[in-house]
Amino acid sequence: MSEHTILQPTTIVIFGATGDLAKRKLFPAFYNLYIDGRMPKGFNILALGRAENTDENFRNHIKENLESFSRRKVTLEDWAGFQAHIKYFQHQLDEENSYKNLYQKLEGFDKVYGTRGNRLFYLSIAPNFVSVISGHIKNTSIASNPKKDRIIIEKPFGHDKASAIELNDLLSQAFEEEQIYRIDHYLGKETVQNILAFRFGNSIFEPLWNHRHIESVQITVAEEVGVETRAAFYEQTGALRDMIQNHLLQILCMVSMEPPVSLESSEIRDRKVDVLKSIRRISPDKVDHYAVRGQYGKGTVNGVPEKGYRQEEGVAPDSNTETFVAIKFYLDNERWQNTPFYVRTGKKMKEKHSYITIQFKPLPHNTFSESSQLLSANRLIINIQPQMDIRLQFMAKKPGLSLELKPVEMIFDNFACQNDTPEAYETLLLEALLGDLTLFMRSDQVEEAWDVMKTIQETWEKTKDSSFPNYEAGSWGPEDSNALVERQGHKWV
Ligand SMILES: NC(=O)c1ccc[n+]([C@@H]2O[C@H](COP(=O)([O-])OP(=O)(O)OC[C@H]3O[C@@H](n4cnc5c(N)ncnc54)[C@H](OP(=O)(O)O)[C@@H]3O)[C@@H](O)[C@H]2O)c1
């Protein structure tokens, strides 16, 4: 976003550099930014891990993984340039001395630059280490310059509202809010960012973007995969916390927010907080009316037989963890009064597909009714992944001598414009290097999102769902999810 800001020399310190996220997302993102000439002129990536290791060994490990996970091929020339910036540093997360050594190392880099460079700390470690790391960073003053030092925190950010407030308080003791970059990688996705361009870069859609013209909005994030190797994490988390509280609510904010006055990060984030505040809170006795939970049993995905969630390794045989959630939200504000926003997400669904559907209202009168032609109401579909396109569905005349109508689509295809789209982490890391907070979550955003979830979360924790497992792997979720939208005369698209 901050196209014209000059990138300052930066040392990127990755806590958990030996982990899964670093190898699959972070190093590939830095590598591709490097190829694009979007890394700062002077940069170092300081990879932190507990074990003893050499720069050479660690670089080889990164190269092997780049070959699997980078969107671009690893060439000898690019790798030779990039690898020289990576340094491995043995470090113990809970030992003060390790941070004193880190301080010396960072000071050493500054001498090389001839200036105090920026410092970007990426906490790619489990959430329970955030407190110990931020405490040591504060005590050793290694991130003491609010204008130059930044910290990136991965999701999950807390597990409920109280823990998010606690974590925000803790971070605020070591960092100013402007230094804290809370990641929700959905905000880095090209098609999610395109919602802003589409809504506020055109004059023809915004006048229709309200309860007078829109019947309902649907947001679906469907995954084909199950819990894979993450059962221990997922058993404690479930779909509500893992997907709805962050990704789906963020998309909902992008679709429904008021036009920002400018692209200032505070302005956009204020508008999103307004949306979260406007979401109608559900009372405990209404949870079943507004929300549906599901857990997959055995079934077939893409022709392959799959076991049920409770048969996955590491999952309790009587697990109450939800792998599917559908919720009907209402936004109590002028623009969206009585327009349902349906959101759903699930694992082991029929297909991997994330998309938004804006369903427009039907025509008040059908001019073609005498020729008994049915008209489909207009629909706008924004495909987030794996397809990345925007489709406007409308009625048109069938070519021929009679006046017959049929639904057609007008499509903007991202891949047709550019088939080499940056990964979300590339966009987010570049924004963090540039010091632009727009695509990151502010403390009040995270807390408000947890507040939206609170009653559902507490009700589901207290009550066991005796219908589990209630959907087959390879389906679109439990039958109750259809009933949720059908009560309003709607259908999932
Ligand atoms: N992986 C993903 O796709 C993904 C997606 C979204 C969010 N996240 C979030 O990103 C963060 C990192 O995830 P990850 O999957 O990369 O984690 P990970 O592979 O399980 O662990 C990251 C690193 O933490 C260090 N570590 C593990 N246990 C430790 C301990 N007891 N004491 C000190 N260090 C320890 C290890 O480094 P050393 O042993 O070398 O010190 C390890 O390489 C988490 O917050 C996760 O929720 C991950």
The ligand as an SDF file (V2000), in Angstrom:
LIG
                    3D

 48 52  0  0  0  0  0  0  0  0999 V2000
    2.2860  -23.6220   10.6230 N   0  0  0  0  0  0  0  0  0  0  0  0
    1.2940  -22.9530   10.0950 C   0  0  0  0  0  0  0  0  0  0  0  0
    0.8490  -23.1960    8.9720 O   0  0  0  0  0  0  0  0  0  0  0  0
    0.6490  -21.8100   10.8600 C   0  0  0  0  0  0  0  0  0  0  0  0
   -0.4670  -21.1670   10.3050 C   0  0  0  0  0  0  0  0  0  0  0  0
   -1.0310  -20.0850   10.9880 C   0  0  0  0  0  0  0  0  0  0  0  0
   -0.4870  -19.6820   12.1870 C   0  0  0  0  0  0  0  0  0  0  0  0
    0.5880  -20.3420   12.7090 N   0  0  0  0  0  0  0  0  0  0  0  0
    1.1420  -19.8660   13.9830 C   0  0  0  0  0  0  0  0  0  0  0  0
    2.5250  -19.5710   13.7960 O   0  0  0  0  0  0  0  0  0  0  0  0
    3.2640  -19.8850   14.9630 C   0  0  0  0  0  0  0  0  0  0  0  0
    4.3730  -20.8690   14.6150 C   0  0  0  0  0  0  0  0  0  0  0  0
    3.7790  -22.0430   14.1090 O   0  0  0  0  0  0  0  0  0  0  0  0
    4.6560  -23.3010   13.6170 P   0  0  0  0  0  0  0  0  0  0  0  0
    3.6900  -24.2360   13.0160 O   0  0  0  0  0  0  0  0  0  0  0  0
    5.8150  -22.8450   12.8290 O   0  0  0  0  0  0  0  0  0  0  0  0
    5.1600  -23.8750   14.9930 O   0  0  0  0  0  0  0  0  0  0  0  0
    6.1880  -25.0760   15.2610 P   0  0  0  0  0  0  0  0  0  0  0  0
    6.7620  -25.5840   14.0060 O   0  0  0  0  0  0  0  0  0  0  0  0
    5.4900  -26.0590   16.1460 O   0  0  0  0  0  0  0  0  0  0  0  0
    7.2790  -24.3860   16.2010 O   0  0  0  0  0  0  0  0  0  0  0  0
    8.0540  -23.2570   15.8570 C   0  0  0  0  0  0  0  0  0  0  0  0
    9.3510  -23.2810   16.6340 C   0  0  0  0  0  0  0  0  0  0  0  0
    9.1350  -23.0970   18.0340 O   0  0  0  0  0  0  0  0  0  0  0  0
   10.2680  -23.6440   18.7220 C   0  0  0  0  0  0  0  0  0  0  0  0
    9.7950  -24.4040   19.8810 N   0  0  0  0  0  0  0  0  0  0  0  0
    8.9320  -25.4300   19.8900 C   0  0  0  0  0  0  0  0  0  0  0  0
    8.7500  -25.8770   21.1490 N   0  0  0  0  0  0  0  0  0  0  0  0
    9.5140  -25.1210   21.9430 C   0  0  0  0  0  0  0  0  0  0  0  0
    9.7710  -25.0740   23.3430 C   0  0  0  0  0  0  0  0  0  0  0  0
    9.1910  -25.9300   24.1790 N   0  0  0  0  0  0  0  0  0  0  0  0
   10.6130  -24.1450   23.8150 N   0  0  0  0  0  0  0  0  0  0  0  0
   11.1910  -23.2610   22.9830 C   0  0  0  0  0  0  0  0  0  0  0  0
   10.9880  -23.2560   21.6340 N   0  0  0  0  0  0  0  0  0  0  0  0
   10.1760  -24.1710   21.1390 C   0  0  0  0  0  0  0  0  0  0  0  0
   10.9760  -24.5860   17.7750 C   0  0  0  0  0  0  0  0  0  0  0  0
   12.2260  -24.0260   17.4450 O   0  0  0  0  0  0  0  0  0  0  0  0
   13.6170  -24.5840   18.0520 P   0  0  0  0  0  0  0  0  0  0  0  0
   13.3890  -25.9460   18.5740 O   0  0  0  0  0  0  0  0  0  0  0  0
   14.5720  -24.5320   16.8860 O   0  0  0  0  0  0  0  0  0  0  0  0
   13.9710  -23.5960   19.0890 O   0  0  0  0  0  0  0  0  0  0  0  0
   10.0920  -24.6030   16.5490 C   0  0  0  0  0  0  0  0  0  0  0  0
   10.8000  -24.6580   15.3450 O   0  0  0  0  0  0  0  0  0  0  0  0
    2.2310  -20.4160   15.9720 C   0  0  0  0  0  0  0  0  0  0  0  0
    1.7800  -19.3420   16.7450 O   0  0  0  0  0  0  0  0  0  0  0  0
    1.0900  -20.9010   15.0780 C   0  0  0  0  0  0  0  0  0  0  0  0
   -0.1500  -20.8540   15.7480 O   0  0  0  0  0  0  0  0  0  0  0  0
    1.1680  -21.3920   12.0670 C   0  0  0  0  0  0  0  0  0  0  0  0
  1  2  1  0
  2  3  2  0
  2  4  1  0
  4  5  1  0
  4 48  2  0
  5  6  2  0
  6  7  1  0
  7  8  2  0
  8  9  1  0
  8 48  1  0
  9 10  1  0
  9 46  1  0
 10 11  1  0
 11 12  1  0
 11 44  1  0
 12 13  1  0
 13 14  1  0
 14 15  2  0
 14 16  1  0
 14 17  1  0
 17 18  1  0
 18 19  2  0
 18 20  1  0
 18 21  1  0
 21 22  1  0
 22 23  1  0
 23 24  1  0
 23 42  1  0
 24 25  1  0
 25 26  1  0
 25 36  1  0
 26 27  1  0
 26 35  1  0
 27 28  2  0
 28 29  1  0
 29 30  1  0
 29 35  2  0
 30 31  1  0
 30 32  2  0
 32 33  1  0
 33 34  2  0
 34 35  1  0
 36 37  1  0
 36 42  1  0
 37 38  1  0
 38 39  2  0
 38 40  1  0
 38 41  1  0
 42 43  1  0
 44 45  1  0
 44 46  1  0
 46 47  1  0
M  CHG  2   8   1  16  -1
M  END
$$$$
